[in-house]
Amino acid sequence: MPAADHRSTTAPDGDPDVLVDINTTPLIDVMLVLLIMFIVTIPIQTHAIRMALPSPSTATAPPPALPVLRVDVAADGAITWDGVRLEAADRQALEARLAAAAAQSPRPEVHLHADPDAAYGAVARVLAGTQRHGLDRIAIHGSGAAQ
């Protein structure tokens, strides 16, 4: 038996050796089929679809912006209502302004700006008053130190 032909060699015990060659023909066939499918499907994906989209209408205007009330709570507990300073002990003035704001139509947004050193009770008093009077649009602004 010739030793150069490794396909026909046998082991010393008489069993044939395992072939170490990989048959790449099926792999090439599969790759060619995938390539052909890819080439065929590319033109299908690039076709544009004509659609009749509605044009924007100017008949409906956006809703008007709600009025904004700025409420500041200082470190000493004093409340500033749209630039007018209310003393910390004057709870009736705060309640009267909240009731007047709740009576407006449309109800305004309340933007609450609290000093980082303000007492929690002063801020909670403003929040409880807005809730009690039905002012449900409240924005709480931070000091910017944590941003």
Backbone bond lengths (Angstrom), bond angles and torsions (degrees), N, CA, C in turn:
res aa  C-N    CA-C-N  psi(-1)  N-CA   C-N-CA  omega(-1)  CA-C   N-CA-C  phi
1 M - - - 1.446 - - 1.517 108.74 -
2 P 1.342 117.84 134.16 1.459 118.39 179.93 1.516 111.21 -74.95
3 A 1.315 117.77 139.57 1.456 122.61 -177.17 1.521 112.27 -81.77
4 A 1.312 120.58 -17.28 1.460 123.41 -178.25 1.521 112.10 -74.49
5 D 1.305 119.18 -25.30 1.464 121.56 179.97 1.523 109.06 -88.01
6 H 1.322 117.54 98.32 1.453 121.67 -175.90 1.516 112.93 -76.06
7 R 1.297 118.12 -10.54 1.461 120.18 179.29 1.531 111.45 -81.20
8 S 1.268 114.94 -24.97 1.461 116.99 -176.52 1.520 112.31 -107.03
9 T 1.325 116.56 9.99 1.457 118.10 -179.44 1.511 110.14 -77.37
10 T 1.272 115.49 155.75 1.454 121.57 177.46 1.510 108.77 -125.69
11 A 1.289 115.14 153.10 1.462 120.00 177.70 1.521 109.06 -73.72
12 P 1.348 117.06 165.02 1.470 118.95 -179.19 1.536 113.12 -60.37
13 D 1.346 116.90 -23.20 1.467 118.30 179.44 1.519 112.47 -86.05
14 G 1.327 118.10 -1.63 1.449 120.87 175.97 1.506 114.95 101.16
15 D 1.371 119.43 -7.39 1.466 121.94 178.10 1.527 109.87 -82.77
16 P 1.329 117.94 145.31 1.466 118.70 178.54 1.541 110.62 -70.87
17 D 1.325 116.22 147.70 1.472 121.91 178.29 1.524 110.36 -71.35
18 V 1.331 114.91 156.58 1.460 121.59 177.85 1.526 108.45 -78.78
19 L 1.323 115.94 136.74 1.459 119.60 178.52 1.519 109.32 -75.36
20 V 1.326 118.43 133.28 1.451 122.53 -177.90 1.513 112.13 -102.33
21 D 1.288 119.93 2.17 1.464 123.41 179.35 1.528 109.55 -83.77
22 I 1.342 116.10 139.99 1.462 121.54 176.41 1.518 107.47 -98.17
23 N 1.306 115.09 130.77 1.460 120.17 177.66 1.527 108.38 -82.53
24 T 1.321 117.78 107.50 1.468 122.33 -176.37 1.520 112.86 -92.53
25 T 1.284 118.76 -1.27 1.468 120.44 -178.73 1.525 111.93 -62.41
26 P 1.331 121.96 -45.79 1.475 119.52 177.95 1.535 112.39 -63.84
27 L 1.330 117.15 -35.84 1.457 120.41 178.12 1.526 111.02 -63.38
28 I 1.295 116.95 -43.79 1.470 120.95 178.64 1.521 109.96 -65.52
29 D 1.322 118.18 -39.97 1.463 120.91 178.28 1.523 111.54 -61.46
30 V 1.314 117.29 -44.61 1.462 120.87 179.46 1.523 110.47 -64.04
31 M 1.330 117.31 -42.78 1.464 120.60 -179.97 1.531 111.15 -63.66
32 L 1.312 118.03 -38.67 1.469 120.74 178.26 1.527 110.89 -66.33
33 V 1.312 117.53 -40.17 1.464 120.84 177.72 1.523 110.11 -63.26
34 L 1.329 118.08 -44.40 1.465 121.29 177.92 1.521 111.65 -63.24
35 L 1.312 117.37 -40.34 1.464 120.71 178.48 1.526 110.83 -63.67
36 I 1.300 117.55 -42.09 1.471 120.52 178.74 1.523 110.28 -65.32
37 M 1.321 118.10 -41.57 1.471 120.47 178.12 1.526 110.64 -63.72
38 F 1.307 117.20 -39.33 1.460 121.19 178.54 1.524 111.02 -64.84
39 I 1.323 117.09 -43.24 1.468 120.99 179.55 1.520 110.71 -65.23
40 V 1.315 118.54 -36.15 1.461 121.95 -179.51 1.528 111.11 -72.36
41 T 1.323 118.53 -37.07 1.466 120.31 -174.92 1.521 113.60 -83.29
42 I 1.306 120.29 -17.47 1.469 121.47 -179.64 1.526 112.09 -60.35
43 P 1.326 121.75 -47.44 1.471 119.32 179.37 1.522 113.44 -64.02
44 I 1.316 118.72 -28.30 1.459 121.43 179.51 1.527 110.24 -68.12
45 Q 1.322 117.69 -37.62 1.456 121.77 -177.77 1.515 112.83 -73.87
46 T 1.308 118.65 -23.03 1.466 120.76 -176.44 1.516 113.35 -91.69
47 H 1.303 119.30 -0.98 1.460 120.59 178.59 1.524 109.99 -71.48
48 A 1.306 116.41 135.69 1.467 121.18 178.50 1.521 109.43 -89.62
49 I 1.303 115.13 146.43 1.458 121.27 178.05 1.520 107.56 -104.41
50 R 1.306 116.59 126.13 1.467 121.07 178.32 1.522 108.86 -80.55
51 M 1.337 115.65 127.00 1.456 120.25 179.45 1.517 108.75 -131.27
52 A 1.311 115.83 141.46 1.459 121.07 175.80 1.528 107.63 -93.06
53 L 1.318 116.56 96.65 1.458 121.22 -179.46 1.520 109.98 -87.69
54 P 1.311 117.19 145.53 1.468 118.91 178.42 1.530 110.35 -70.72
55 S 1.309 114.87 145.70 1.463 119.39 178.33 1.528 108.90 -85.21
56 P 1.329 117.39 151.12 1.468 118.96 179.79 1.519 110.97 -64.10
57 S 1.315 114.50 138.90 1.454 120.30 -177.24 1.523 109.74 -103.95
58 T 1.303 116.32 140.81 1.462 120.57 176.91 1.524 111.49 -98.21
59 A 1.331 116.36 7.02 1.460 119.77 -177.25 1.532 111.55 -71.57
60 T 1.321 116.81 -34.47 1.455 119.11 -179.26 1.524 108.87 -101.89
61 A 1.278 116.17 114.84 1.459 121.46 178.79 1.522 109.26 -85.73
62 P 1.311 117.44 151.42 1.463 118.22 177.48 1.522 110.44 -66.11
63 P 1.315 116.84 153.06 1.464 118.66 -179.25 1.529 110.35 -62.86
64 P 1.316 116.98 148.14 1.463 118.76 -179.46 1.526 110.86 -67.27
65 A 1.301 115.10 151.02 1.462 119.69 179.64 1.525 109.73 -69.81
66 L 1.311 115.18 140.11 1.458 120.17 179.52 1.527 109.76 -73.10
67 P 1.330 116.65 147.35 1.466 117.94 175.27 1.531 110.08 -65.75
68 V 1.324 115.01 150.27 1.457 120.83 -176.31 1.517 109.40 -116.28
69 L 1.327 115.33 130.51 1.463 121.87 173.80 1.518 107.62 -107.36
70 R 1.312 116.71 124.06 1.457 120.54 178.06 1.522 108.53 -98.04
71 V 1.325 115.13 122.69 1.459 121.90 178.86 1.520 107.06 -119.64
72 D 1.338 115.95 120.18 1.461 121.57 178.25 1.515 109.29 -108.88
73 V 1.320 116.10 138.32 1.457 121.74 174.50 1.521 106.61 -115.16
74 A 1.334 116.61 116.59 1.462 122.10 -177.94 1.520 110.66 -82.52
75 A 1.312 115.40 171.76 1.463 120.77 -178.91 1.517 112.05 -65.34
76 D 1.348 116.92 -29.74 1.472 119.56 179.92 1.523 112.40 -85.54
77 G 1.334 118.45 2.20 1.454 122.19 178.23 1.507 113.88 94.52
78 A 1.333 117.70 -4.48 1.465 120.55 178.60 1.525 109.88 -71.26
79 I 1.323 115.50 144.22 1.461 121.88 -177.48 1.515 108.59 -111.21
80 T 1.320 116.35 133.25 1.460 122.21 175.46 1.516 107.44 -110.00
81 W 1.329 116.50 120.79 1.465 123.10 -176.99 1.523 107.51 -109.06
82 D 1.329 116.97 104.87 1.471 122.54 -178.11 1.521 111.66 49.54
83 G 1.321 116.87 43.93 1.453 121.68 177.09 1.510 115.18 90.30
84 V 1.324 119.70 -9.29 1.462 123.13 179.35 1.525 107.85 -99.11
85 R 1.317 116.26 122.63 1.467 120.66 -176.31 1.525 110.81 -81.28
86 L 1.321 115.03 128.43 1.459 122.70 173.62 1.525 107.38 -108.84
87 E 1.273 117.71 140.32 1.460 120.35 179.06 1.527 109.77 -73.03
88 A 1.323 115.15 155.48 1.465 120.71 -176.73 1.518 111.94 -63.01
89 A 1.316 117.30 -32.97 1.464 120.43 -177.40 1.523 112.73 -84.51
90 D 1.315 118.80 -7.09 1.464 121.92 -175.17 1.534 109.82 -90.54
91 R 1.322 116.35 75.12 1.463 121.25 -179.50 1.525 111.68 -72.97
92 Q 1.353 117.70 -29.72 1.462 119.99 -179.61 1.531 110.95 -66.18
93 A 1.329 117.88 -36.49 1.465 120.44 178.33 1.523 110.33 -65.52
94 L 1.337 116.45 -40.76 1.466 119.94 177.51 1.521 110.37 -64.01
95 E 1.327 117.94 -45.48 1.464 121.05 -179.80 1.530 111.02 -63.67
96 A 1.338 117.40 -38.86 1.464 120.20 179.61 1.526 110.66 -65.95
97 R 1.322 117.13 -40.34 1.475 119.56 179.15 1.529 111.20 -69.77
98 L 1.321 117.31 -36.67 1.463 119.44 176.54 1.521 111.46 -66.27
99 A 1.323 117.32 -39.27 1.469 120.70 178.01 1.522 110.58 -65.95
100 A 1.335 117.03 -39.39 1.472 119.99 178.47 1.523 110.74 -66.87
101 A 1.327 117.06 -38.15 1.461 120.36 178.60 1.524 111.11 -67.66
102 A 1.332 116.69 -36.48 1.465 120.30 179.60 1.523 111.41 -70.26
103 A 1.330 117.41 -24.33 1.465 120.80 -179.61 1.524 111.87 -81.14
104 Q 1.327 117.91 -12.93 1.471 120.40 -179.86 1.524 110.29 -70.43
105 S 1.313 115.09 153.96 1.460 120.14 175.90 1.519 108.02 -129.00
106 P 1.266 120.55 119.05 1.456 130.29 -3.67 1.527 110.97 -74.77
107 R 1.311 114.17 157.94 1.460 119.12 -179.46 1.524 109.87 -66.79
108 P 1.315 117.43 136.68 1.470 119.53 -175.89 1.534 112.16 -78.56
109 E 1.321 113.74 164.15 1.458 120.99 171.30 1.520 107.51 -85.86
110 V 1.296 116.44 139.70 1.460 121.43 177.61 1.520 107.61 -105.02
111 H 1.324 116.46 119.38 1.458 121.96 176.76 1.519 107.77 -103.43
112 L 1.313 115.88 111.66 1.457 122.59 -175.51 1.526 109.29 -98.69
113 H 1.312 115.83 119.51 1.466 123.02 177.01 1.527 106.92 -113.42
114 A 1.320 117.21 111.19 1.465 121.39 -178.19 1.521 109.50 -108.56
115 D 1.296 115.67 136.09 1.461 121.61 174.65 1.532 108.07 -67.23
116 P 1.321 118.48 141.73 1.467 119.05 -179.85 1.528 113.52 -60.59
117 D 1.328 117.30 -24.75 1.460 120.41 179.95 1.523 113.04 -95.54
118 A 1.333 117.67 5.84 1.470 121.16 -179.54 1.518 109.85 -69.84
119 A 1.315 114.93 147.44 1.470 120.26 178.56 1.532 109.26 -68.95
120 Y 1.311 114.82 142.79 1.454 120.12 179.66 1.528 111.44 -59.71
121 G 1.320 116.74 -36.49 1.465 120.87 -178.19 1.513 112.60 -62.91
122 A 1.330 117.91 -36.31 1.467 120.62 179.53 1.526 111.02 -68.30
123 V 1.322 116.45 -41.11 1.476 120.11 178.48 1.530 109.94 -69.55
124 A 1.317 116.53 -41.10 1.465 120.23 179.40 1.521 111.40 -65.31
125 R 1.327 117.78 -32.56 1.467 121.50 177.77 1.535 110.33 -63.95
126 V 1.321 116.41 -41.48 1.480 119.65 178.64 1.521 110.21 -67.41
127 L 1.316 116.64 -44.37 1.470 119.79 179.83 1.526 111.84 -63.88
128 A 1.317 117.18 -41.33 1.467 120.13 178.83 1.522 110.75 -66.20
129 G 1.312 117.46 -37.49 1.465 120.49 178.09 1.517 112.19 -65.82
130 T 1.339 117.32 -40.63 1.469 119.30 177.84 1.519 110.80 -65.16
131 Q 1.319 116.59 -38.78 1.462 119.56 178.02 1.527 110.98 -68.27
132 R 1.304 117.20 -40.93 1.462 121.27 -178.38 1.525 111.19 -64.21
133 H 1.314 118.68 -33.89 1.465 122.18 -178.71 1.532 112.73 -92.40
134 G 1.318 117.83 2.17 1.459 120.43 174.89 1.516 114.61 83.29
135 L 1.314 118.01 17.51 1.467 120.73 175.17 1.522 107.04 -85.12
136 D 1.334 115.78 99.53 1.457 119.76 -171.59 1.525 113.98 -98.16
137 R 1.314 117.47 -1.90 1.468 119.87 176.91 1.522 108.50 -104.53
138 I 1.337 114.74 98.37 1.456 121.29 -175.40 1.530 107.95 -125.57
139 A 1.322 115.89 130.81 1.459 121.73 174.19 1.517 107.78 -115.91
140 I 1.310 115.56 127.44 1.468 120.47 179.27 1.516 107.35 -105.41
141 H 1.320 115.75 117.73 1.456 121.62 -177.99 1.517 109.09 -98.79
142 G 1.340 115.41 138.27 1.448 120.87 177.93 1.513 111.28 -85.39
143 S 1.317 115.01 174.62 1.460 120.57 -178.38 1.514 111.66 -80.91
144 G 1.316 118.48 -13.91 1.453 121.49 -179.06 1.514 112.07 90.70
145 A 1.316 119.61 -9.54 1.453 122.20 -178.70 1.532 110.58 -70.51
146 A 1.315 117.76 -32.19 1.459 121.27 -178.15 1.513 111.77 -87.32
147 Q 1.290 118.83 -5.73 1.469 120.78 -176.56 1.495 111.87 -86.26
